Amino acid sequence: FALIRGHSWDSCKVVPSSVHVGANHGVLSTGTPSLPTGVCTSSQASMSAQKRPREDSEDGSLQGSKRALFGQQETEAPVVCAMDFGTARTGYAFAFTQKPEEIQVHMPGGQEAGKTNTSLLLDPRGNFLAFGSKARVDYYMHDEKGGMLFEKFKMRLNDNHNGAEPSAQALNGRSQLLLKVITQSLNYVKEEAMAKINRSQVDAMSAHDIKWIVTVPAIWSPVAKGMMRKAAFDAGMISDPNSNKLGVCLEPEAACMACEDQRMSEESAQSANSLQILKNGDKFMVLDCGGGTVDITVHRVEGTTPLRLSEVCEPSGGPWGSTFVDDGFEQFLEKLVGSESWGRFKPSSSWVEVMEAWEKTKHQFDPSDLSDDPANSQRIIIAPLALFLGGDALQNSVHRYNEAHGSSIEYNRRGYLMIPVLQMQTFFTKVINKIVAHVKDLIIANPVSYVYLVGGFAESKMLQMRVKIDLQLANPGLHVIVPMRPQLMVVTGAVLFGLQKGSAIQSRVARSTYGYGALIRYDASNPEHTRRGTQKCDGKTYVAVCQFMCLVEQGSKIQVSDTHTGRGLRPVSVDQTSVTFKLYSALPRDPYRPRHKFVDEVGITCIGQVSVPCIHGQTSEIAMSFGNTEIKAKAKNETTGIECQADIKYDFSSL
């Protein structure tokens, strides 16, 4: 059990309206006078007991736990290495801190600057076999059908898992825990990066010598980011789960930094170069279109030398990445050859060859000629499908499809399928329409002068054309800028993020409403209390369900330096070594409904818990920061004055 006496939460600049700062020395109290501020907990509450380990010192301090604010004090790493771990493709880049201008970009498993497929192959026992394009080839061509091939599994971090720990399903239907699949993938990329980094070193570095940066979508929850941190620790990238040698970088923010660092492509030269064109007060959007998701941020320029930005609105986006264009192409092929033939073809190695050819066609497709002249048809290498089904069978399928759909697709004996330009566009239209409609609504609410189109999907000329035409027609004077190699903007920007001494982002907008649970004294005249029952603690009667104590409201502007501090936390039991309280996120409220009051209400989810080291007879405080890319917590023993990291243990089943 834990008890808070004289409990107070000081919030720097962001004070939720559900609580107010009292006149008595800044003590926070609830807005309802009948609810006292003294709170305690039991097994159902937010503060829980932990048995005191024998090795603790007599004063309750945790030996060797002195750390800097929001992280360990660590020396500057000689190398910064970033991983862009995407839904469809993965790449990494690094730079030595003595030569920060020389950023090297690499494809895992290859020599060129680029990205490989985010495909992981495990054996039937769950051991690593291959990653990237090799994983696909080995699975389909080298008789590894007993193994498990995982693709598009990053999207599972954005799914609802109904209270179960997230898992990923392989193509053969078998499953593995999502944490393990991500860990195996990060470990492979880590080993590839280490080999490249140490190639030019006299004394080999270890993974723990390096500053690692992992990119994540800005729309991800704190729990999803927490799983990436746990996977990085399990992969051996860092020696401590809370190590500052791992940074989490939001993908649009990384792309923003890279755009500022790079001259724009020739086709957008009329918009001038990078963010150097921007002035104080200008607003711009980063439209990061990847394989699985589209991630969008809007920033205001607060300073240009050096660049300082503030977030205008909370990040948004959705599952509108290029893999959904692939789905459209696959659905077309299934209609073309029939469900029975498609069911036999897709599990074969020939499917891999066709999809590899489609990937190149997808990015190279130029929709500028809108005529339906057969001479302008798009050629797709379809020879593997013809060999699998037989050339005559495929020719007959094309004839039947044209008759049924009024199309003019052609198949020639050299292995090409000729698809008219207008029909090619249909594979893109549904996905791009969603992107454009969402961006238009965002710009209406938050006008901007520039849109930076980045990400792997931004390589598509079809997407570039639609974004430019549709947005500029609706917003005359708007500049849409596409950098060179847009798919590498995130990974190179992430290296810049790791090299910077301070954050370019000065403030962000809260993605969700966050708070903690605290017990309150029971009031028999309050129907909210009577329907929840009672529990006893420390000889007093409390409501059986914790009250939701709001710290940050969704949409609130939070400075990166803002902290929210709770003071006067003390244990009840003599054998306690810490107090633990639960963190909650709340969905946006219905405007016609009152504010969230208790943690059992619909829309409130426990996302994790924070432990504060403290033994009986002592008091502690905890400071939380919501303005960084991750939620951070720092604890201080008020009795001894010792500071330490407060571990946030995320509940992955809450994803």
C-alpha positions as CSV (number, residue, x, y, z in Angstrom):
1,F,0.0,0.0,0.0
2,A,1.0,3.6,-0.4
3,L,-0.2,6.8,1.1
4,I,0.2,10.4,-0.1
5,R,0.0,13.1,2.6
6,G,0.0,16.8,1.7
7,H,0.0,15.5,-1.9
8,S,0.6,18.1,-4.7
9,W,1.1,18.1,-8.4
10,D,2.8,21.1,-9.8
11,S,2.4,21.4,-13.6
12,C,4.7,23.8,-15.4
13,K,2.5,25.9,-17.8
14,V,0.0,23.1,-18.4
15,V,-2.6,22.8,-15.6
16,P,-5.5,20.6,-16.4
17,S,-8.9,22.2,-15.7
18,S,-10.0,19.2,-13.7
19,V,-7.7,20.4,-10.9
20,H,-6.7,23.8,-9.8
21,V,-3.7,25.2,-7.9
22,G,-4.8,26.0,-4.4
23,A,-3.9,29.1,-2.6
24,N,-2.2,27.2,0.2
25,H,1.4,26.9,-1.0
26,G,0.4,25.7,-4.5
27,V,-1.2,22.5,-3.3
28,L,-3.4,20.9,-6.0
29,S,-6.9,19.9,-5.0
30,T,-9.8,18.6,-6.9
31,G,-12.5,21.0,-8.1
32,T,-15.0,19.3,-5.7
33,P,-14.6,20.7,-2.2
34,S,-16.0,17.5,-0.7
35,L,-13.2,15.4,-2.0
36,P,-10.1,15.6,0.3
37,T,-6.6,15.7,-1.1
38,G,-5.2,12.9,1.1
39,V,-5.2,9.7,-0.9
40,C,-4.1,6.1,-0.4
41,T,-4.2,2.9,-2.3
42,S,-4.8,-0.8,-2.1
43,S,-4.5,-3.7,-4.5
44,Q,-7.0,-2.1,-6.9
45,A,-5.4,1.3,-6.6
46,S,-2.6,3.1,-8.4
47,M,0.0,2.9,-5.6
48,S,1.2,-0.6,-4.9
49,A,3.7,-2.1,-2.5
50,Q,7.0,-3.7,-3.5
51,K,9.0,-5.8,-1.0
52,R,12.3,-4.3,0.1
53,P,15.3,-6.1,-1.3
54,R,18.0,-7.0,1.3
55,E,20.8,-5.3,-0.7
56,D,19.2,-1.8,-0.3
57,S,20.9,0.6,2.0
58,E,19.4,1.4,5.4
59,D,18.3,4.8,4.3
60,G,16.3,3.4,1.4
61,S,18.5,4.8,-1.4
62,L,19.0,2.5,-4.4
63,Q,22.8,2.2,-4.7
64,G,24.3,3.2,-8.0
65,S,21.1,4.8,-9.2
66,K,22.2,8.4,-9.4
67,R,21.3,9.7,-12.9
68,A,20.8,12.9,-14.7
69,L,17.4,14.5,-15.2
70,F,15.4,12.2,-17.5
71,G,18.2,9.8,-18.1
72,Q,21.6,8.5,-17.3
73,Q,24.7,10.6,-17.5
74,E,26.6,9.2,-20.4
75,T,29.7,10.3,-22.3
76,E,29.2,11.5,-25.9
77,A,29.2,8.6,-28.2
78,P,31.8,8.5,-31.1
79,V,29.1,7.4,-33.6
80,V,25.4,8.1,-34.1
81,C,23.6,5.3,-35.9
82,A,19.9,5.6,-36.9
83,M,17.5,2.9,-38.0
84,D,14.5,3.6,-40.2
85,F,12.5,0.5,-39.4
86,G,9.6,0.8,-41.7
87,T,6.5,-1.3,-42.5
88,A,7.6,-2.1,-46.0
89,R,11.4,-1.3,-46.0
90,T,14.2,-0.8,-43.6
91,G,17.5,1.1,-43.8
92,Y,20.2,2.5,-41.5
93,A,22.7,5.4,-41.6
94,F,25.5,6.6,-39.4
95,A,28.0,9.4,-38.9
96,F,31.1,9.7,-36.7
97,T,30.7,12.7,-34.3
98,Q,34.1,14.0,-35.4
99,K,32.8,14.1,-39.0
100,P,29.1,14.9,-38.6
101,E,28.8,16.1,-42.2
102,E,29.6,12.6,-43.6
103,I,26.4,10.6,-43.2
104,Q,26.6,7.1,-44.6
105,V,23.4,5.5,-45.7
106,H,23.2,1.7,-46.1
107,M,20.8,-1.0,-47.1
108,P,20.9,-3.9,-44.6
109,G,22.4,-6.9,-46.3
110,G,23.5,-4.8,-49.3
111,Q,26.2,-2.3,-50.4
112,E,24.1,0.5,-52.0
113,A,22.5,3.4,-50.2
114,G,18.9,2.4,-49.9
115,K,16.5,0.2,-48.0
116,T,15.6,-3.5,-48.0
117,N,12.3,-5.3,-47.4
118,T,11.2,-5.4,-43.8
119,S,10.9,-9.2,-44.0
120,L,12.0,-11.6,-41.3
121,L,12.5,-15.3,-41.6
122,L,12.6,-17.5,-38.5
123,D,12.9,-21.3,-38.4
124,P,10.1,-23.4,-36.9
125,R,11.6,-23.0,-33.4
126,G,11.7,-19.2,-33.7
127,N,15.4,-18.9,-34.4
128,F,16.7,-16.2,-36.8
129,L,17.4,-17.3,-40.4
130,A,17.3,-14.2,-42.6
131,F,16.2,-10.6,-42.9
132,G,15.3,-8.3,-45.9
133,S,15.1,-9.5,-49.5
134,K,17.1,-12.6,-48.6
135,A,14.3,-13.6,-46.2
136,R,11.8,-13.6,-49.1
137,V,14.1,-15.5,-51.4
138,D,15.1,-18.1,-48.9
139,Y,11.4,-18.7,-47.9
140,Y,10.1,-19.2,-51.4
141,M,13.1,-20.6,-53.3
142,H,15.2,-22.5,-50.8
143,D,12.6,-24.8,-49.4
144,E,12.2,-23.0,-46.1
145,K,8.4,-23.5,-46.1
146,G,8.7,-24.9,-42.6
147,G,10.0,-21.5,-41.4
148,M,8.0,-18.4,-40.6
149,L,8.1,-15.4,-42.9
150,F,6.9,-12.2,-41.3
151,E,6.0,-9.0,-43.3
152,K,4.2,-5.8,-42.6
153,F,4.4,-6.7,-38.9
154,K,5.2,-3.1,-37.8
155,M,1.5,-2.3,-38.5
156,R,0.6,-4.5,-35.6
157,L,1.9,-1.9,-33.2
158,N,-1.1,0.3,-34.3
159,D,-3.7,-2.4,-34.0
160,N,-6.1,-3.2,-31.1
161,H,-5.1,-6.5,-29.5
162,N,-8.1,-6.8,-27.1
163,G,-6.0,-7.0,-24.0
164,A,-3.6,-9.7,-25.2
165,E,0.2,-9.2,-25.7
166,P,0.6,-8.2,-29.4
167,S,1.7,-11.0,-31.8
168,A,2.6,-11.1,-35.4
169,Q,1.4,-13.8,-37.9
170,A,3.7,-15.4,-40.4
171,L,2.6,-16.1,-44.0
172,N,2.1,-19.8,-43.0
173,G,-0.4,-18.8,-40.2
174,R,2.0,-19.4,-37.3
175,S,2.5,-16.6,-34.8
176,Q,5.2,-15.2,-32.6
177,L,5.2,-12.4,-30.0
178,L,5.5,-9.1,-31.8
179,L,8.2,-8.0,-29.3
180,K,10.3,-11.0,-30.4
181,V,9.8,-10.4,-34.1
182,I,10.9,-6.7,-33.7
183,T,13.8,-7.7,-31.5
184,Q,15.2,-10.2,-34.0
185,S,14.9,-7.6,-36.8
186,L,16.6,-4.8,-34.8
187,N,19.4,-7.3,-33.8
188,Y,20.1,-8.1,-37.5
189,V,20.3,-4.4,-38.5
190,K,22.4,-3.7,-35.4
191,E,25.0,-6.4,-36.4
192,E,25.0,-5.1,-40.0
193,A,25.6,-1.6,-38.8
194,M,28.3,-2.6,-36.4
195,A,30.2,-4.5,-39.1
196,K,30.1,-1.4,-41.4
197,I,31.1,1.0,-38.6
198,N,34.0,-1.2,-37.4
199,R,35.4,-1.8,-40.9
200,S,37.5,1.4,-40.6
201,Q,38.3,1.2,-36.9
202,V,41.6,0.0,-35.4
203,D,39.9,-0.8,-32.1
204,A,36.4,-2.3,-32.6
205,M,33.5,-0.6,-30.9
206,S,30.7,-2.5,-29.1
207,A,27.1,-1.7,-29.6
208,H,27.0,0.0,-26.2
209,D,29.5,2.6,-27.4
210,I,27.1,3.9,-30.1
211,K,24.3,6.4,-29.8
212,W,21.4,4.6,-31.5
213,I,18.3,6.4,-32.9
214,V,15.1,4.5,-33.8
215,T,12.5,6.2,-35.8
216,V,8.8,5.9,-35.1
217,P,5.6,7.4,-36.6
218,A,4.5,10.6,-34.8
219,I,1.0,9.1,-34.4
220,W,2.2,6.2,-32.3
221,S,1.2,5.8,-28.7
222,P,3.7,5.9,-25.8
223,V,3.2,2.2,-25.4
224,A,4.2,1.4,-29.0
225,K,7.3,3.6,-28.5
226,G,8.0,1.7,-25.2
227,M,7.9,-1.6,-27.1
228,M,10.5,-0.3,-29.5
229,R,12.7,0.7,-26.6
230,K,12.3,-2.7,-25.0
231,A,13.1,-4.5,-28.3
232,A,16.2,-2.4,-28.7
233,F,17.3,-3.4,-25.2
234,D,16.6,-7.0,-25.8
235,A,18.5,-6.8,-29.1
236,G,21.6,-5.7,-27.2
237,M,21.7,-2.1,-28.6
238,I,21.8,-0.6,-25.1
239,S,22.9,-1.8,-21.7
240,D,20.0,-0.4,-19.7
241,P,16.4,-0.1,-20.7
242,N,16.4,3.6,-19.9
243,S,19.7,4.4,-21.5
244,N,20.1,7.8,-23.1
245,K,22.2,6.0,-25.8
246,L,18.9,5.2,-27.4
247,G,16.9,8.0,-28.8
248,V,13.4,7.8,-30.3
249,C,12.9,10.2,-33.2
250,L,9.6,11.0,-34.7
251,E,9.7,10.3,-38.5
252,P,8.3,13.6,-39.8
253,E,10.6,15.5,-37.5
254,A,13.6,13.6,-38.8
255,A,12.5,14.3,-42.4
256,C,12.1,17.9,-41.5
257,M,15.7,18.1,-40.2
258,A,17.0,16.4,-43.4
259,C,15.0,18.7,-45.6
260,E,16.6,21.6,-43.9
261,D,20.0,20.1,-44.5
262,Q,19.5,19.2,-48.2
263,R,19.0,21.2,-51.3
264,M,15.7,20.4,-53.0
265,S,15.4,18.5,-56.3
266,E,15.5,20.5,-59.6
267,E,11.8,20.2,-60.1
268,S,11.1,22.1,-56.9
269,A,14.0,24.6,-57.2
270,Q,11.6,27.4,-57.9
271,S,10.6,27.0,-54.2
272,A,14.2,27.8,-53.2
273,N,16.3,25.6,-51.1
274,S,15.2,23.7,-48.0
275,L,14.0,25.4,-44.9
276,Q,16.4,28.3,-45.5
277,I,13.5,30.0,-47.3
278,L,11.4,30.0,-44.2
279,K,11.0,33.1,-42.0
280,N,10.0,33.4,-38.4
281,G,6.3,32.8,-38.0
282,D,6.0,30.7,-41.2
283,K,4.1,27.4,-41.0
284,F,4.8,24.3,-42.9
285,M,3.7,20.7,-43.1
286,V,5.7,17.5,-43.4
287,L,3.8,14.8,-45.2
288,D,5.6,11.5,-44.6
289,C,4.2,8.8,-46.8
290,G,5.7,5.4,-46.0
291,G,4.9,1.8,-46.7
292,G,2.2,1.3,-44.0
293,T,1.2,4.7,-42.7
294,V,1.0,8.3,-43.6
295,D,2.3,10.6,-40.8
296,I,1.7,14.3,-40.8
297,T,3.0,17.1,-38.7
298,V,2.6,20.9,-38.9
299,H,5.2,23.2,-37.4
300,R,5.7,27.0,-37.0
301,V,9.2,28.5,-37.3
302,E,10.3,30.2,-34.1
303,G,13.9,30.8,-35.2
304,T,16.1,30.1,-38.1
305,T,19.7,30.4,-36.8
306,P,19.6,27.8,-35.4
307,L,16.3,26.3,-36.5
308,R,13.7,26.3,-33.8
309,L,10.2,24.9,-34.3
310,S,7.0,24.5,-32.4
311,E,4.2,22.0,-33.2
312,V,1.0,23.7,-34.4
313,C,-1.4,20.8,-34.0
314,E,-1.2,17.2,-32.8
315,P,0.2,14.7,-35.4
316,S,-2.3,12.9,-37.6
317,G,-2.4,10.3,-40.4
318,G,-3.6,6.9,-41.1
319,P,-3.0,3.5,-42.8
320,W,-2.6,4.9,-46.3
321,G,0.9,3.7,-47.2
322,S,2.1,2.2,-50.4
323,T,1.5,-1.3,-49.3
324,F,-2.2,-0.6,-49.8
325,V,-1.4,0.2,-53.4
326,D,0.2,-3.3,-53.6
327,D,-3.1,-4.7,-52.3
328,G,-4.9,-3.0,-55.2
329,F,-2.6,-4.6,-57.7
330,E,-2.9,-8.1,-56.1
331,Q,-6.7,-7.8,-56.1
332,F,-6.5,-7.0,-59.8
333,L,-4.3,-10.1,-60.5
334,E,-6.8,-12.3,-58.5
335,K,-9.7,-11.0,-60.7
336,L,-7.5,-11.5,-63.8
337,V,-6.6,-15.2,-63.2
338,G,-9.4,-16.3,-60.9
339,S,-9.4,-17.1,-57.2
340,E,-8.5,-20.7,-57.6
341,S,-5.4,-20.0,-59.8
342,W,-4.4,-17.1,-57.5
343,G,-4.7,-19.3,-54.5
344,R,-2.1,-21.6,-56.0
345,F,0.1,-18.9,-57.3
346,K,0.6,-16.6,-54.3
347,P,2.4,-19.2,-52.1
348,S,4.9,-19.9,-54.9
349,S,8.3,-18.3,-55.5
350,S,6.9,-16.8,-58.7
351,W,4.8,-14.4,-56.7
352,V,7.9,-12.9,-55.2
353,E,9.3,-12.2,-58.6
354,V,6.1,-10.6,-59.8
355,M,5.9,-8.4,-56.8
356,E,9.5,-7.3,-57.1
357,A,8.8,-6.3,-60.7
358,W,5.6,-4.5,-59.5
359,E,7.6,-2.6,-56.9
360,K,9.8,-1.0,-59.5
361,T,6.9,-0.3,-61.8
362,K,4.9,1.3,-59.0
363,H,7.6,4.0,-58.3
364,Q,8.4,4.6,-61.9
365,F,4.8,4.9,-63.1
366,D,4.3,8.3,-64.7
367,P,0.6,9.2,-65.0
368,S,1.2,12.5,-66.9
369,D,-0.2,11.0,-70.1
370,L,-3.9,10.5,-69.3
371,S,-4.8,9.1,-72.8
372,D,-5.9,5.5,-73.2
373,D,-3.7,4.9,-76.2
374,P,-2.2,1.4,-76.0
375,A,1.1,2.8,-76.9
376,N,1.1,4.6,-73.5
377,S,0.3,1.4,-71.5
378,Q,2.4,0.5,-68.5
379,R,4.5,-2.6,-69.0
380,I,4.8,-5.0,-66.0
381,I,7.0,-8.1,-66.2
382,I,4.6,-10.9,-65.6
383,A,6.6,-13.8,-67.1
384,P,6.7,-15.8,-63.7
385,L,2.9,-15.8,-63.7
386,A,2.8,-16.9,-67.3
387,L,5.2,-19.7,-66.6
388,F,3.2,-20.8,-63.6
389,L,-0.2,-20.8,-65.3
390,G,0.9,-21.3,-68.9
391,G,1.0,-18.7,-71.6
392,D,-2.2,-19.8,-73.3
393,A,-4.0,-19.9,-69.9
394,L,-2.9,-16.3,-69.1
395,Q,-3.8,-15.1,-72.6
396,N,-7.3,-16.5,-72.1
397,S,-7.6,-14.9,-68.7
398,V,-6.7,-11.5,-70.2
399,H,-9.3,-11.9,-72.9
400,R,-12.1,-12.8,-70.3
401,Y,-11.1,-9.9,-68.1
402,N,-11.3,-7.4,-70.9
403,E,-14.7,-8.6,-71.9
404,A,-16.0,-8.5,-68.3
405,H,-14.6,-5.1,-67.4
406,G,-14.4,-3.3,-70.7
407,S,-10.7,-3.0,-70.4
408,S,-7.8,-3.1,-73.0
409,I,-5.1,-5.0,-71.1
410,E,-2.7,-6.9,-73.4
411,Y,-0.3,-9.8,-72.8
412,N,2.6,-10.4,-75.1
413,R,4.6,-13.6,-75.3
414,R,7.8,-11.8,-74.1
415,G,6.4,-11.9,-70.6
416,Y,4.9,-8.4,-70.3
417,L,1.4,-7.4,-69.2
418,M,0.4,-4.1,-70.8
419,I,-1.9,-2.1,-68.5
420,P,-3.5,1.2,-69.7
421,V,-2.5,4.3,-67.8
422,L,-6.0,5.0,-66.6
423,Q,-6.3,1.5,-65.2
424,M,-2.9,1.8,-63.5
425,Q,-4.2,4.8,-61.7
426,T,-7.0,2.9,-60.2
427,F,-4.5,0.9,-58.0
428,F,-3.4,4.2,-56.4
429,T,-6.7,6.2,-56.4
430,K,-8.4,4.9,-53.3
431,V,-5.3,5.4,-51.1
432,I,-4.3,8.7,-52.5
433,N,-7.8,10.1,-52.2
434,K,-7.7,9.4,-48.5
435,I,-4.3,11.2,-48.1
436,V,-5.4,14.3,-50.1
437,A,-8.7,14.6,-48.4
438,H,-7.1,14.5,-44.9
439,V,-4.4,16.9,-45.9
440,K,-6.9,19.4,-47.3
441,D,-8.9,19.3,-44.0
442,L,-5.7,19.9,-42.1
443,I,-4.7,22.9,-44.1
444,I,-8.1,24.4,-43.8
445,A,-7.8,24.2,-40.0
446,N,-4.0,25.1,-40.0
447,P,-3.0,27.1,-43.1
448,V,0.6,26.5,-44.2
449,S,2.9,27.9,-46.9
450,Y,4.9,24.8,-47.6
451,V,4.3,21.0,-47.8
452,Y,7.4,18.8,-47.7
453,L,6.5,15.4,-49.3
454,V,8.9,12.7,-48.0
455,G,9.0,8.9,-47.4
456,G,9.2,5.8,-49.6
457,F,5.8,6.4,-51.1
458,A,6.8,9.9,-52.0
459,E,9.1,8.4,-54.7
460,S,5.8,7.7,-56.6
461,K,5.2,10.2,-59.5
462,M,1.5,9.4,-59.2
463,L,1.5,10.5,-55.5
464,Q,3.6,13.6,-56.3
465,M,1.3,14.7,-59.1
466,R,-1.9,14.3,-57.2
467,V,-0.6,16.0,-54.1
468,K,0.7,19.0,-56.0
469,I,-2.3,19.4,-58.3
470,D,-5.0,18.9,-55.7
471,L,-3.4,20.9,-52.9
472,Q,-2.3,23.8,-55.1
473,L,-5.7,24.1,-56.7
474,A,-7.3,24.3,-53.3
475,N,-4.6,26.6,-51.9
476,P,-3.1,29.0,-54.5
477,G,0.4,30.0,-53.5
478,L,1.1,26.8,-51.6
479,H,4.5,25.2,-52.4
480,V,4.8,21.4,-52.5
481,I,8.5,20.4,-52.2
482,V,9.8,17.0,-52.9
483,P,13.5,16.5,-51.8
484,M,16.0,14.3,-53.7
485,R,15.7,10.7,-52.6
486,P,12.6,11.3,-50.4
487,Q,12.7,7.7,-49.0
488,L,16.1,8.5,-47.3
489,M,15.0,11.7,-45.6
490,V,13.8,10.0,-42.4
491,V,17.0,7.9,-41.8
492,T,19.4,10.8,-42.6
493,G,17.4,13.2,-40.5
494,A,17.4,10.8,-37.6
495,V,21.2,10.9,-37.7
496,L,21.1,14.7,-37.5
497,F,18.6,14.3,-34.6
498,G,21.2,12.2,-32.8
499,L,24.0,14.6,-33.5
500,Q,22.3,17.8,-32.4
501,K,23.2,19.2,-29.0
502,G,19.7,20.6,-28.3
503,S,16.2,19.9,-29.7
504,A,15.1,21.8,-32.7
505,I,11.5,21.2,-31.5
506,Q,10.7,23.7,-28.8
507,S,7.1,22.6,-28.1
508,R,4.7,19.9,-29.0
509,V,0.9,19.3,-28.8
510,A,-0.3,16.5,-26.6
511,R,-1.3,13.5,-28.6
512,S,-3.7,12.2,-25.9
513,T,-5.0,13.0,-22.5
514,Y,-2.8,11.6,-19.8
515,G,-3.2,11.2,-16.0
516,Y,-2.7,8.9,-13.1
517,G,-5.0,7.2,-10.6
518,A,-5.4,8.2,-7.0
519,L,-7.8,7.1,-4.3
520,I,-10.1,9.6,-2.7
521,R,-12.1,9.6,0.6
522,Y,-15.5,8.0,0.4
523,D,-18.6,10.2,0.5
524,A,-21.8,8.3,1.1
525,S,-23.9,11.2,-0.4
526,N,-22.1,11.1,-3.7
527,P,-23.7,8.6,-6.2
528,E,-20.4,8.4,-8.1
529,H,-18.9,6.9,-4.9
530,T,-21.8,4.7,-3.8
531,R,-22.0,2.8,-7.1
532,R,-18.3,2.0,-7.0
533,G,-18.1,0.7,-3.5
534,T,-15.5,1.2,-0.8
535,Q,-12.2,-0.1,0.5
536,K,-10.3,0.4,3.7
537,C,-6.7,1.7,3.9
538,D,-4.8,3.0,6.9
539,G,-8.0,2.8,8.9
540,K,-9.9,5.1,6.6
541,T,-12.6,4.5,4.0
542,Y,-11.9,5.3,0.3
543,V,-13.7,4.9,-3.0
544,A,-12.9,1.4,-4.4
545,V,-11.9,2.8,-7.8
546,C,-9.2,5.4,-8.3
547,Q,-10.0,8.9,-9.4
548,F,-8.6,10.0,-12.8
549,M,-6.1,12.8,-12.0
550,C,-5.5,14.6,-15.3
551,L,-2.0,15.8,-16.0
552,V,-2.1,16.8,-19.7
553,E,-5.2,17.3,-21.9
554,Q,-5.1,16.2,-25.5
555,G,-4.4,19.3,-27.7
556,S,-2.5,21.1,-25.0
557,K,0.7,22.9,-26.0
558,I,3.6,21.5,-24.0
559,Q,7.1,23.0,-23.9
560,V,9.8,20.3,-24.2
561,S,11.2,21.6,-20.8
562,D,7.8,21.3,-19.1
563,T,7.5,18.9,-16.1
564,H,4.7,17.8,-13.9
565,T,5.8,17.1,-10.3
566,G,4.1,15.1,-7.6
567,R,5.3,15.5,-4.1
568,G,4.8,14.0,-0.7
569,L,4.4,10.4,-1.7
570,R,5.2,8.0,1.1
571,P,4.8,4.2,1.7
572,V,2.5,2.7,4.3
573,S,4.0,-0.7,4.9
574,V,7.3,-1.0,6.8
575,D,8.6,-3.6,4.3
576,Q,7.9,-1.3,1.3
577,T,10.8,-0.1,-0.9
578,S,8.7,1.9,-3.4
579,V,5.4,3.3,-4.3
580,T,3.9,2.6,-7.7
581,F,1.1,4.4,-9.5
582,K,-0.6,3.7,-12.8
583,L,-0.6,5.9,-15.8
584,Y,-3.7,6.3,-17.9
585,S,-4.5,7.6,-21.4
586,A,-8.0,8.9,-22.2
587,L,-9.8,9.1,-25.5
588,P,-11.1,12.5,-26.6
589,R,-14.3,13.3,-24.6
590,D,-17.7,13.8,-26.1
591,P,-18.2,17.6,-25.9
592,Y,-21.7,16.9,-24.3
593,R,-20.2,14.7,-21.7
594,P,-18.5,15.8,-18.4
595,R,-14.8,15.3,-17.9
596,H,-13.4,11.9,-17.0
597,K,-13.6,11.4,-13.3
598,F,-12.7,7.7,-12.5
599,V,-10.3,5.3,-14.2
600,D,-13.1,2.7,-14.8
601,E,-14.9,5.0,-17.3
602,V,-15.2,4.1,-21.0
603,G,-12.3,5.5,-23.0
604,I,-9.7,5.4,-20.2
605,T,-6.9,2.8,-20.6
606,C,-4.1,1.9,-18.2
607,I,-0.9,2.2,-20.3
608,G,1.7,1.4,-17.7
609,Q,3.0,2.2,-14.2
610,V,5.8,4.2,-12.6
611,S,7.7,3.2,-9.5
612,V,9.2,5.6,-7.1
613,P,12.0,4.3,-4.8
614,C,11.1,5.1,-1.2
615,I,11.0,3.1,2.1
616,H,8.7,3.5,5.1
617,G,9.3,6.8,6.9
618,Q,10.5,8.6,3.8
619,T,8.8,10.7,1.2
620,S,9.4,11.0,-2.5
621,E,8.5,13.1,-5.5
622,I,8.3,12.3,-9.2
623,A,8.7,14.6,-12.1
624,M,7.2,13.7,-15.5
625,S,7.8,15.2,-18.9
626,F,5.3,14.8,-21.8
627,G,6.9,17.2,-24.2
628,N,9.7,15.0,-25.5
629,T,9.4,12.2,-28.1
630,E,9.0,9.8,-25.1
631,I,7.3,10.2,-21.8
632,K,10.1,10.5,-19.2
633,A,10.0,10.3,-15.4
634,K,12.5,11.2,-12.8
635,A,12.2,10.3,-9.1
636,K,13.7,12.0,-6.1
637,N,13.8,10.8,-2.5
638,E,12.8,13.9,-0.6
639,T,14.4,12.6,2.6
640,T,17.8,11.7,1.2
641,G,17.9,14.1,-1.8
642,I,18.9,11.2,-4.1
643,E,17.6,11.3,-7.7
644,C,17.1,8.3,-9.9
645,Q,15.4,7.2,-13.0
646,A,11.7,6.3,-12.4
647,D,11.0,3.3,-14.6
648,I,7.9,3.4,-16.7
649,K,6.7,-0.2,-17.3
650,Y,4.3,-0.1,-20.2
651,D,1.5,-2.5,-20.5
652,F,1.9,-3.9,-24.0
653,S,-1.5,-5.5,-23.9
654,S,-3.0,-2.0,-23.9
655,L,-2.0,-1.5,-27.5
